[in-house]
């Protein structure tokens, strides 16, 4: 006899990171991992929340400071910043950056292409980290 009970859907790392960041943004200031866990409904293990927060810290998406014997966490990046970090990580892993960027840009729809052009034409889009300075 086969067990047909429905197992909970396994969420991907990016989805969990997004959920944790969203929960942190709802906090009034810094929040503990336990607060984040409760905010997410308690269906994630405390150790999973800590692991996600630690990964977000390594990506620069959150900051932490000691509060007693534990840490409190604060978002340093929003969803857009986290997505941009993932995009840069993929780009950095490729040997032919020009080919990757060219393929990405040619796959953009007209609206996204106009938006990208407008962003690149802004004065603050000049030389900076990752912009060939």
C-alpha positions as CSV (number, residue, x, y, z in Angstrom):
1,X,0.0,0.0,0.0
2,X,1.4,3.4,-1.0
3,X,1.3,6.4,1.3
4,X,-0.6,9.1,-0.6
5,X,-0.3,11.9,2.0
6,X,0.6,15.2,0.5
7,X,4.1,16.4,1.5
8,X,4.6,20.1,1.9
9,X,6.0,21.7,-1.2
10,X,9.7,22.3,-0.8
11,X,10.6,25.9,-1.3
12,X,13.8,27.0,-3.1
13,X,16.6,29.0,-1.4
14,X,15.7,32.2,-3.3
15,X,12.1,31.9,-2.2
16,X,13.0,31.4,1.4
17,X,15.4,34.3,1.3
18,X,12.7,36.5,-0.1
19,X,10.3,35.5,2.7
20,X,12.8,36.1,5.4
21,X,13.7,39.5,3.9
22,X,10.0,40.4,3.7
23,X,9.5,39.4,7.3
24,X,12.5,41.5,8.4
25,X,11.1,44.6,6.6
26,X,7.9,44.2,8.5
27,X,9.7,44.5,11.8
28,X,9.9,47.7,13.8
29,X,13.7,47.9,13.7
30,X,16.0,44.9,14.1
31,X,14.5,41.5,14.7
32,X,15.7,38.2,16.2
33,X,15.7,34.9,14.3
34,X,12.9,33.7,16.6
35,X,10.8,36.7,15.7
36,X,11.3,36.0,12.0
37,X,10.4,32.3,12.5
38,X,7.2,33.2,14.2
39,X,6.4,35.9,11.6
40,X,6.7,33.2,8.9
41,X,4.2,31.0,10.7
42,X,6.6,28.8,12.5
43,X,6.7,26.1,9.8
44,X,10.4,26.7,9.3
45,X,12.9,25.2,11.7
46,X,14.8,27.8,13.8
47,X,18.1,26.4,12.4
48,X,16.7,26.9,8.8
49,X,15.9,30.6,9.6
50,X,19.5,31.0,11.0
51,X,21.0,29.4,7.9
52,X,19.0,31.7,5.6
53,X,19.9,34.8,7.7
54,X,23.6,33.8,7.6
55,X,23.5,33.4,3.8
56,X,21.8,36.8,3.5
57,X,24.5,38.3,5.7
58,X,27.2,36.8,3.4
59,X,25.4,38.4,0.4
60,X,25.2,41.8,2.1
61,X,21.4,41.7,2.1
62,X,21.1,41.9,6.0
63,X,23.2,43.2,8.8
64,X,23.4,41.8,12.3
65,X,24.5,43.0,15.7
66,X,24.8,41.3,19.0
67,X,21.9,41.6,21.5
68,X,22.7,39.7,24.6
69,X,23.7,36.2,23.7
70,X,21.9,36.3,20.3
71,X,21.9,38.5,17.2
72,X,19.3,40.8,15.8
73,X,19.0,41.2,12.1
74,X,18.2,44.2,9.9
75,X,17.5,44.2,6.1
76,X,20.2,46.0,4.2
77,X,18.7,45.2,0.8
78,X,15.3,44.8,-0.7
79,X,14.0,42.2,-3.2
80,X,15.4,44.1,-6.1
81,X,18.9,44.4,-4.5
82,X,18.9,40.7,-3.7
83,X,17.8,39.8,-7.3
84,X,20.6,42.1,-8.7
85,X,23.1,40.3,-6.4
86,X,22.1,37.0,-7.9
87,X,22.3,38.3,-11.4
88,X,25.9,39.6,-10.7
89,X,26.8,36.3,-9.2
90,X,25.7,34.4,-12.4
91,X,27.5,37.0,-14.6
92,X,30.7,36.7,-12.5
93,X,30.7,32.9,-12.9
94,X,30.8,33.2,-16.7
95,X,34.1,33.6,-18.6
96,X,32.6,35.6,-21.5
97,X,30.7,38.5,-19.8
98,X,30.2,40.3,-23.1
99,X,28.4,37.3,-24.6
100,X,26.2,36.8,-21.5
101,X,25.3,40.5,-21.4
102,X,24.6,40.6,-25.1
103,X,22.3,37.5,-24.9
104,X,20.5,39.0,-21.9
105,X,19.9,42.4,-23.6
106,X,18.8,40.9,-26.9
107,X,16.2,38.8,-25.0
108,X,14.7,41.9,-23.4
109,X,11.2,43.0,-24.4
110,X,10.8,46.5,-25.8
111,X,9.6,48.0,-22.5
112,X,12.5,46.5,-20.5
113,X,15.0,47.6,-23.2
114,X,13.7,51.2,-23.0
115,X,13.9,51.0,-19.2
116,X,17.5,49.7,-19.3
117,X,18.5,52.4,-21.8
118,X,16.9,55.1,-19.5
119,X,18.8,53.7,-16.5
120,X,22.1,53.6,-18.3
121,X,21.6,57.2,-19.6
122,X,21.2,58.6,-16.0
123,X,24.2,60.5,-14.8
124,X,24.5,58.3,-11.7
125,X,24.9,55.3,-13.9
126,X,28.5,56.4,-14.6
127,X,31.6,54.6,-13.5
128,X,31.3,52.7,-10.3
129,X,31.7,49.2,-8.9
130,X,31.2,46.7,-11.7
131,X,30.9,49.5,-14.4
132,X,34.4,49.4,-15.7
133,X,36.1,52.0,-13.5
